[in-house]
Amino acid sequence: MDATEQPDEPTTAHYTRADASKFPTTPAGQQASIEGMVAAMGGTEATRIHNRRMLAERRAQEQTEGTAMGRFQAHLLAELTRYEEEREAERRQYEAAEGTALDLLAEGFRKARSTAERHDLAEQVGSSLPLAEAGVIRRVAKALEASMSGVVVDARVDGWTAKEIAAELDLTPSYVYRMLRDYPWEAQWVLYVQPDGWTSGSDDEPWQRIADGIEESAGETADEVARRILDERLDDDLATKCVRVAVWRAGDGLDLGDARGDVERDPNE
């Protein structure tokens, strides 16, 4: 017969009462007995510590409940809870109205109109940053140091001078010049020509691609690369047409609207 099946004949269960004389009579003995039972049921040390703390709190409450001390404790706990809730509400209200230090930094950055104003902003906010926000900015600064060459080169591609980059990043101009020389960028360019007979009232895209290429550039802006390519490619035939050179940083795509450098030449101007 399977152990889970009910036997055909009725069986009698026998119950043996535990010997009460062997039960622990002291609080310490009772606590040890309970802890042993919890451990046998798989309870962890953390569970036992939690249970002991809850038991102590409960006993203390029972001993003072209904007394003047008990009423005082209950009132004190209620006041502490109310105080914590009010402070939390004030904190949320302040952050909603004023924002965090990082919010203030971002707002100040949007309003700053010069490098000097941005430097002053960094000193003002940086001297009073909370720990967590200071940690974020410090990690950003470390990441920036590791990728500084990319930041410098990208700014130069967009037309910033070496002196402007140095002032903005609190670097020396010589350091920026050296970085631009040591880290050339890949310029992807396309030469376009405007077809004969095209008018401003035409619906078709006026520019037709006639040449393209990729080359390394050290220290040039995208506009400077575009002007150089145009000068190098402008032969006698193209000199009579409206031509255009657009330049992107390799990998940016070839959308004319996103060109980093763009130079046009109209023979009639």
C-alpha positions, 0 to 999 in steps of 0.5 A: 500500500502507498504511504499516502493511501488511507488504510482500510482499518481504522487506526488509533492515534496516541498522544503523550503529554509533555512533562511540564516539569521539564519546561524552562521557568526562567525568561532566559531559559524560555528565550533559549528554548524559543531560539532553539525551536526557531533554529530547528525550523530554519530561522537565521541569526538575523531572524533571531536578532529581529525576534529578540528585539521585537520581544524586548520592545513588546515587553517594555510596552506591556510593562509601561502601558497605561502608566504615565511613563507609557503615555509619555513614550507613546506621545514622544514616538508620535511626535518623532514620527510627525517630525520626520514626516514633516521634514520629508515633506519639506525636503520634497517641496524644496527639491521640487521648487529649487531642484538639486545642486545639479539642477542649479548647475544646469540652470546656471549654465543655461543662463551663463553668457561667457566663459568667465560666468561659467567659471564663477558658476562652477566655483559657487556650486562646487563649494557647496555640493552634497556628497552624492552629487559631488561624487557624480561630478567627480566621476564625470570629471575623471571620465572627461580627463580620459576623453579630453582629446575627443572633446578638444578635437570635436570643438576645433572641428566645429570652429573653436580656436585653440585659445577659446578651447583652452579658456573654456577647459581651463587648459593652456593653449600650448597643451591644446595645440599639442593635442590637436596635432597629436590627434588628427580627425577623419574628414569625410567630404562631398563635392556637389554641383548645381545642374545647368538650368536649375532655378529656385522654383524647381522642386528637385534637390539642386545639388548633384554629387560629383566627387567625395573622399575621406582624409585626415586633418590635424588642427583644421576646422570642418569649414577650413577643410571644405574651403581647401577641398573646394580650392583643390577641386575647382577646375576650369569647368567647375569655375563656371558653375555653382559648387558646394563642398560639405564636410562631416566627421567620419561616422556622422552620416552624410545628411547635408543638414548635419554637415560640420563644414559647408562652403558654397561658391557662386560664379556670379557673386 
